[in-house]
Amino acid sequence: MSRALDELYPGKQCWVLYGDDYDRMKWTDESIDKPTKEIIDTKIEELKITCAYEMLRTERNKKLSVCDYLFTNDFPHKNEETKQEWLNYRQSLRDITDIETPIYNFTEESRRVYITGVKWPTEPTSS
């Protein structure tokens, strides 16, 4: 909830939080209206979507960097078909943020954030 409030009121610190319980939040600035729980919940959901896409891009970029070496001018591909398979794979990776919708997940026990709902393109088997 803290990050959502920071986004809603940048540069302000007009609240005191006791956990993530809206009802226990103390609003300290009477010149600014306290946001409704719905406004905060909406901002939290927006932040989850933003985070999911950031995680998707990070993983995509890792996958792209792993095969960067295949696209130096002098890399000896087995044949043009293999080279094209890698080109198609890399294009699929670049397009993934337009095609897939990652789902934000959080596990309390491990305090881990991860995404699901993404079908990654299959890496070609040979170079």
C-alpha positions as CSV (number, residue, x, y, z in Angstrom):
1,M,0.0,0.0,0.0
2,S,2.9,2.3,0.7
3,R,4.1,2.3,-2.9
4,A,0.6,3.0,-4.2
5,L,0.3,6.0,-1.8
6,D,3.8,7.2,-3.0
7,E,2.5,7.0,-6.6
8,L,-0.8,8.8,-5.7
9,Y,0.9,11.5,-3.6
10,P,4.5,11.9,-4.9
11,G,6.8,13.8,-2.5
12,K,4.1,13.8,0.3
13,Q,4.2,11.8,3.4
14,C,0.7,12.4,4.8
15,W,0.0,9.0,6.2
16,V,1.1,6.5,8.8
17,L,0.7,2.8,7.9
18,Y,0.2,0.0,10.3
19,G,0.7,-3.0,8.0
20,D,-1.4,-3.0,4.8
21,D,-4.7,-2.4,6.6
22,Y,-6.6,0.5,5.1
23,D,-8.7,0.9,8.2
24,R,-5.7,1.2,10.4
25,M,-4.0,3.9,8.2
26,K,-3.7,7.3,9.9
27,W,-4.1,10.3,7.5
28,T,-1.9,13.1,8.9
29,D,-2.6,16.0,6.4
30,E,-6.1,17.5,6.7
31,S,-5.4,19.7,3.6
32,I,-5.3,16.6,1.4
33,D,-8.3,14.3,1.2
34,K,-7.7,10.7,2.3
35,P,-8.1,8.5,-0.7
36,T,-10.7,5.8,-0.7
37,K,-9.8,2.2,-0.3
38,E,-11.0,1.7,-3.9
39,I,-8.6,4.3,-5.2
40,I,-5.7,2.7,-3.4
41,D,-6.7,-0.8,-4.6
42,T,-6.9,0.4,-8.2
43,K,-3.4,1.9,-8.0
44,I,-2.1,-1.3,-6.4
45,E,-3.5,-3.3,-9.4
46,E,-2.0,-0.8,-11.9
47,L,1.4,-1.3,-10.1
48,K,1.1,-5.1,-10.3
49,I,0.5,-4.9,-14.0
50,T,3.5,-2.6,-14.5
51,C,5.6,-4.9,-12.4
52,A,4.5,-8.0,-14.3
53,Y,5.5,-6.3,-17.6
54,E,8.8,-5.2,-16.2
55,M,9.5,-8.8,-15.2
56,L,8.5,-10.0,-18.6
57,R,10.8,-7.5,-20.3
58,T,13.7,-8.5,-18.0
59,E,13.3,-12.2,-18.7
60,R,12.9,-11.5,-22.5
61,N,16.1,-9.4,-22.5
62,K,18.0,-12.2,-20.8
63,K,16.8,-14.7,-23.4
64,L,17.8,-12.3,-26.2
65,S,21.2,-11.7,-24.7
66,V,21.9,-15.4,-24.5
67,C,21.7,-15.7,-28.3
68,D,23.3,-12.4,-29.3
69,Y,26.5,-14.1,-30.3
70,L,24.6,-15.9,-33.1
71,F,24.2,-12.6,-34.9
72,T,27.7,-11.4,-35.3
73,N,28.5,-11.0,-39.0
74,D,30.9,-13.9,-39.1
75,F,28.9,-16.5,-37.1
76,P,28.9,-19.8,-39.0
77,H,25.3,-20.9,-39.1
78,K,24.8,-24.5,-40.4
79,N,22.6,-23.1,-43.1
80,E,20.2,-20.3,-44.0
81,E,17.2,-22.3,-42.6
82,T,18.8,-22.5,-39.1
83,K,19.7,-18.8,-39.2
84,Q,16.1,-18.0,-40.1
85,E,14.8,-20.1,-37.2
86,W,16.9,-18.0,-34.8
87,L,15.8,-14.8,-36.5
88,N,12.2,-15.9,-36.0
89,Y,12.8,-16.9,-32.4
90,R,14.4,-13.5,-31.6
91,Q,11.5,-11.7,-33.3
92,S,9.0,-13.7,-31.3
93,L,10.9,-12.6,-28.1
94,R,10.8,-9.0,-29.2
95,D,7.1,-9.2,-29.9
96,I,6.2,-11.0,-26.6
97,T,5.2,-7.9,-24.7
98,D,2.6,-7.1,-27.4
99,I,1.3,-10.7,-27.6
100,E,1.4,-12.0,-24.0
101,T,-0.3,-10.8,-20.8
102,P,1.8,-11.6,-17.8
103,I,0.0,-12.3,-14.5
104,Y,1.5,-10.9,-11.3
105,N,1.9,-13.4,-8.5
106,F,3.1,-13.1,-4.9
107,T,3.7,-15.9,-2.4
108,E,3.5,-14.9,1.2
109,E,5.6,-17.8,2.6
110,S,8.6,-17.1,0.4
111,R,7.9,-13.4,-0.1
112,R,8.5,-14.0,-3.8
113,V,7.1,-12.2,-6.8
114,Y,6.8,-14.0,-10.1
115,I,4.8,-14.0,-13.3
116,T,2.7,-16.6,-15.0
117,G,0.5,-16.7,-18.1
118,V,3.3,-16.3,-20.6
119,K,3.9,-18.8,-23.4
120,W,7.6,-18.3,-24.3
121,P,8.7,-19.1,-27.9
122,T,10.7,-22.3,-28.2
123,E,14.4,-21.8,-28.7
124,P,15.7,-23.5,-31.9
125,T,17.7,-26.7,-31.2
126,S,20.7,-25.9,-33.3
127,S,22.9,-22.9,-34.2
